[in-house]
């Protein structure tokens, strides 16, 4: 069943994720807004927004869920060699707006983007609140790759990544995971299956298990202060 939440306050609870549609997988609710309070409420319960420019806001909680446990990151032998060459330089929270705009650029295969202007504005507000963060990958002074997502407690909710050079997004992911391990993060949400992420160690778990992990780890304080 798909719930309409247009007339609900931003702080209202979302419908139970077990009521999400099986097809399309995980569609739970429609409408509402992208205020920080509603977004935080959504992420803490395993729900995220994903929609196109010609659609209302759609809220999803797919089953199964793709996640990456930081200690299970897989770095291939060839990627190890590439990292040792230090062709790229990673940073964090140095160019959030540039990263999200690059992630929003139309993809070659689809010709479109799900990162509409309303979404970009919402995540830039979360970044200003020190909730959304970015990883940038530089080739000298040129931004060639990166990713961004939302950090709540000891969980990082990955949203999108981009790459303009071979391995640039992999360098971003490796840098993120290694830093999150240092800070004691327990889980990275990757949302839905991709071959790219599973090659890096991501795995599918049940929605029920995923939400049990969120209930535990979003309540534990995460990294305080700078992410750079």
C-alpha positions as CSV (number, residue, x, y, z in Angstrom):
1,X,0.0,0.0,0.0
2,X,1.3,3.5,-0.9
3,X,0.5,6.1,1.7
4,X,-0.1,9.8,0.9
5,X,1.7,12.0,3.5
6,X,1.0,15.4,2.0
7,X,-1.1,16.6,4.9
8,X,1.1,15.3,7.7
9,X,3.6,17.3,9.8
10,X,7.3,16.9,9.0
11,X,7.7,15.3,12.4
12,X,5.0,12.7,11.9
13,X,6.0,9.0,11.9
14,X,6.3,7.3,8.5
15,X,4.1,4.3,7.8
16,X,5.5,0.9,8.9
17,X,8.1,-0.1,6.2
18,X,6.6,-3.6,6.2
19,X,3.7,-2.1,4.3
20,X,5.9,-1.1,1.4
21,X,5.0,-2.4,-2.1
22,X,6.7,-5.5,-3.4
23,X,6.4,-4.1,-6.9
24,X,7.9,-1.6,-7.4
25,X,10.1,-2.9,-4.7
26,X,10.0,-0.7,-1.6
27,X,7.6,2.1,-2.6
28,X,6.0,3.2,0.7
29,X,4.7,6.7,0.5
30,X,4.1,9.7,-1.7
31,X,4.1,13.5,-1.0
32,X,5.3,15.4,2.0
33,X,8.4,17.6,2.0
34,X,12.2,17.4,2.1
35,X,12.7,19.3,5.4
36,X,15.6,18.2,7.6
37,X,13.2,16.9,10.2
38,X,11.3,14.7,7.7
39,X,14.5,13.5,6.0
40,X,16.2,12.6,9.4
41,X,13.0,10.8,10.4
42,X,13.0,8.9,7.1
43,X,16.7,7.8,7.2
44,X,16.4,6.6,10.8
45,X,13.7,4.2,9.7
46,X,15.3,3.0,6.6
47,X,13.4,5.2,4.2
48,X,14.8,7.5,1.5
49,X,13.4,9.8,-1.2
50,X,13.9,9.0,-4.9
51,X,11.8,10.5,-7.7
52,X,12.0,12.2,-11.1
53,X,11.2,15.8,-12.0
54,X,7.7,14.9,-13.3
55,X,6.8,13.0,-10.1
56,X,5.7,13.9,-6.6
57,X,8.2,13.0,-3.8
58,X,8.4,9.2,-3.5
59,X,9.6,7.4,-0.4
60,X,11.2,4.0,-0.5
61,X,12.3,1.2,1.7
62,X,13.4,-1.8,-0.5
63,X,13.7,-5.4,0.6
64,X,16.4,-6.7,0.5
65,X,18.8,-3.8,1.3
66,X,22.3,-3.4,0.0
67,X,24.8,-2.5,2.7
68,X,28.5,-2.4,3.2
69,X,30.0,-3.3,6.6
70,X,33.2,-1.2,6.7
71,X,35.4,-4.1,7.8
72,X,34.3,-6.1,4.7
73,X,35.4,-3.6,2.2
74,X,37.0,-5.5,-0.7
75,X,40.0,-3.8,-2.5
76,X,41.1,-5.7,-5.5
77,X,44.8,-6.3,-6.2
78,X,44.6,-3.9,-9.2
79,X,43.0,-1.2,-7.1
80,X,45.6,-1.7,-4.4
81,X,48.3,-1.0,-7.0
82,X,46.4,2.0,-8.3
83,X,46.1,3.5,-4.8
84,X,49.8,3.1,-4.2
85,X,50.5,5.2,-7.2
86,X,48.7,8.2,-5.6
87,X,47.4,9.6,-8.9
88,X,44.3,11.1,-7.1
89,X,44.0,13.0,-3.9
90,X,40.9,12.5,-1.7
91,X,39.4,15.1,0.6
92,X,36.2,15.4,2.6
93,X,33.6,18.2,2.8
94,X,35.7,20.5,0.7
95,X,33.4,20.8,-2.3
96,X,30.0,19.5,-1.3
97,X,28.0,21.6,-3.8
98,X,30.4,20.6,-6.7
99,X,30.0,16.9,-5.8
100,X,26.2,16.9,-5.7
101,X,26.0,18.9,-8.9
102,X,28.3,16.4,-10.6
103,X,26.2,13.5,-9.2
104,X,23.1,15.2,-10.7
105,X,24.6,15.5,-14.2
106,X,22.6,13.3,-16.7
107,X,24.0,9.8,-17.0
108,X,25.0,8.6,-20.5
109,X,22.7,5.5,-20.4
110,X,19.5,7.1,-19.1
111,X,20.0,10.7,-20.2
112,X,18.2,11.9,-17.1
113,X,18.8,12.4,-13.4
114,X,16.9,11.7,-10.2
115,X,18.7,14.5,-8.4
116,X,16.2,17.3,-9.1
117,X,16.7,20.9,-7.9
118,X,14.5,20.3,-4.8
119,X,16.7,17.3,-3.7
120,X,19.9,19.2,-4.3
121,X,18.7,22.1,-2.1
122,X,17.5,19.7,0.6
123,X,20.9,18.0,0.9
124,X,22.8,21.3,0.8
125,X,20.8,22.3,3.8
126,X,21.7,19.0,5.5
127,X,25.3,19.7,4.7
128,X,25.1,23.1,6.3
129,X,23.7,21.4,9.4
130,X,26.7,19.0,9.4
131,X,24.5,16.0,8.6
132,X,25.3,15.5,4.9
133,X,28.9,15.0,3.9
134,X,31.0,14.6,0.7
135,X,34.2,12.9,-0.4
136,X,36.0,14.6,-3.3
137,X,38.7,13.0,-5.5
138,X,41.1,15.4,-7.2
139,X,43.5,15.1,-10.1
140,X,45.8,18.0,-9.3
141,X,43.2,20.9,-9.0
142,X,40.4,19.2,-11.0
143,X,37.5,17.4,-9.3
144,X,37.3,14.0,-11.1
145,X,35.1,11.9,-8.7
146,X,33.3,11.8,-5.4
147,X,30.3,10.8,-3.4
148,X,27.9,12.2,-0.8
149,X,25.6,10.9,1.8
150,X,24.0,11.4,5.2
151,X,25.6,10.5,8.6
152,X,23.4,9.7,11.5
153,X,25.0,8.1,14.6
154,X,27.3,5.4,13.5
155,X,25.6,4.9,10.1
156,X,26.5,6.5,6.8
157,X,23.7,6.5,4.2
158,X,25.3,6.7,0.8
159,X,23.3,8.7,-1.7
160,X,25.2,9.0,-5.0
161,X,28.7,9.0,-6.5
162,X,30.3,10.1,-9.8
163,X,33.5,9.4,-11.7
164,X,35.1,11.3,-14.5
165,X,38.2,9.2,-14.5
166,X,38.8,5.4,-14.1
167,X,38.8,4.4,-10.5
168,X,37.9,7.9,-9.2
169,X,34.7,6.8,-7.4
170,X,36.5,3.7,-6.0
171,X,39.1,6.0,-4.5
172,X,36.3,8.0,-2.9
173,X,34.7,4.9,-1.5
174,X,37.9,3.5,-0.1
175,X,38.8,6.8,1.5
176,X,35.3,7.1,3.0
177,X,35.2,3.5,4.4
178,X,38.7,3.8,5.9
179,X,37.8,7.1,7.6
180,X,34.5,5.7,8.9
181,X,36.3,2.7,10.3
182,X,38.6,5.0,12.2
183,X,35.6,6.8,13.7
184,X,33.8,3.6,14.7
185,X,31.0,3.6,12.1
186,X,29.2,0.2,11.8
187,X,27.2,0.4,8.6
188,X,27.1,2.0,5.2
189,X,23.7,2.0,3.5
190,X,24.0,1.4,-0.3
191,X,20.2,1.2,-0.9
192,X,19.8,-1.2,-3.8
193,X,21.9,-3.8,-5.6
194,X,24.6,-2.7,-8.1
195,X,27.3,-5.0,-9.4
196,X,29.8,-2.1,-8.9
197,X,29.2,-2.0,-5.1
198,X,29.0,-5.7,-4.6
199,X,32.4,-5.9,-6.2
200,X,33.6,-3.6,-3.4
201,X,32.2,-5.8,-0.7
202,X,28.6,-4.7,-0.4
203,X,26.0,-7.4,0.4
204,X,22.2,-7.7,0.6
205,X,20.5,-8.1,3.9
206,X,16.8,-8.3,4.8
207,X,14.9,-5.0,5.5
208,X,14.1,-6.3,8.9
209,X,17.7,-6.9,9.8
210,X,18.7,-3.6,8.3
211,X,16.2,-1.7,10.4
212,X,17.3,-3.5,13.5
213,X,20.8,-2.3,12.8
214,X,19.5,1.3,12.3
215,X,17.6,1.1,15.6
216,X,20.9,0.3,17.4
217,X,23.5,2.3,15.6
218,X,21.8,5.6,14.7
219,X,21.4,6.1,18.4
220,X,25.1,6.0,19.1
221,X,26.9,9.3,18.7
222,X,29.1,9.4,15.6
223,X,31.9,11.7,14.5
224,X,32.0,15.1,16.1
225,X,33.6,18.1,14.4
226,X,35.3,18.3,11.1
227,X,35.2,15.7,8.3
228,X,38.1,17.1,6.4
